[in-house]
Amino acid sequence: MRNMNLEEAKNICSTYQHLLRSSSFIQDRIEVVEAILPAPYNQRDQWTFYNLYNTTKSLEAATDPYKNDPFDIIVLIKVCYADGLIDYGYMTLENFLAHRRSLLPDPVNNQ
């Protein structure tokens, strides 16, 4: 996605709230959408934001250090493996949507 200000990012996040708790079944795991959040556009800052959000569970606290910076949107994902292991991660909304599209069967090639 293009970089945007915090308010623009929050508006786009609200558009995608229907994805919350949706899941994908992939071989040995289930991926569940936990949150859709505005995050700093810079990838290094996204990691810091992600950790701060997970610690505070406060969007305001996590975005405050970046409020004048460009923003993107990230999707927080809980991954549940068949062996019982649970992991957490995130990806940009753009990458998440491409990932979800890649999981759909191809009706032309019957896959």
N, C-alpha and C positions, 0 to 999 in steps of 0.2 A: 504494500500500500504506500501511498505517498505520505510524506510527513505532514502533520497537522498540529494545530494547537490543542490544548487539553480539552476545551469545550467541544470542539469538532470530534475529537476521539470519543468523548463520553456519549455524544449523540449517536455515533456509529455503533458503539457498544450496545446501546439500548435496542438498536435494530436487530442485533443478533442474539438477544437474550433467550429466544426460543430454542437455542442450541444447548442451553444448560441441561445437565443430566443426560444428554443424548450419549449414546455409546456406539462403538464400533467393535466388532469381533474380528480379530486378526490372529490366525493360527493359534498360538498358545497364550493369547492375552485378550483382555477387554480394555478399551480406552474409553474413559468417561470424562465428559467436559465438566469441570468444576467451577470455572469462572471465565468471563470474557472481560478484559480490563484494558484501559488505556495504559500505556507504558512508554518510557522514553524510546525515541527512534533509534538511538545508538545501541548497538548490540551489547556492548560491555555494560552500559547503564541498565539495559533490560535485565541482565543477570542480577545486578545489585538491587534493582527494583523488586524483582521476583523474591529474593531473599528477605528484603525488608517487608514486603507484603505478607509473606508467610509467617514472619515473626510477629507483626503487629495486627494482622488481619484488618488493617485500616487503609483504604484507598487514599485518603487524604494524607496520612503520614507517609505513605510510600511515594506519592506523586509530588509532595511538597518540595523536595530538593530539586525537582526538574520542572517546576511549574512554568518557567519561561523558555523551556527547551522544546524542540519539536517532538511530537508524539506519534506512536504507531499503536497497534492493538495486538495484545497477546491473548492466547487461549491457554488457560491452566488445565492440565490433563492429569487425571489419576489413572495409572496403569496397573491392572490386576492380572497377574500371571497365573497360569494353571497350577503351578506348584505352591501357590499361596503368597508369593512375594508381592508386595505392593510398592510402587514407585510413583514419583510425581515429576512432572516436567512442564514445559511450556513451549509454544511455537507461535510465530506471528499468525494473525488471522488469515493472511494471504496464503501462507504455507499450509495452515490447517485445512482451508477450503480445497486447496489442490490435493492434499493428502486424502481427504474424504472422497473427492471425485475419482481418485485413482482406485478406490476400493469398490466402486460400482462396477457391475458387470458390463461388458461391452456387447450390446445387443446385435451389432453388425457381425462380430466375430464369435458370438455365442460364448463369451468368456465371463 
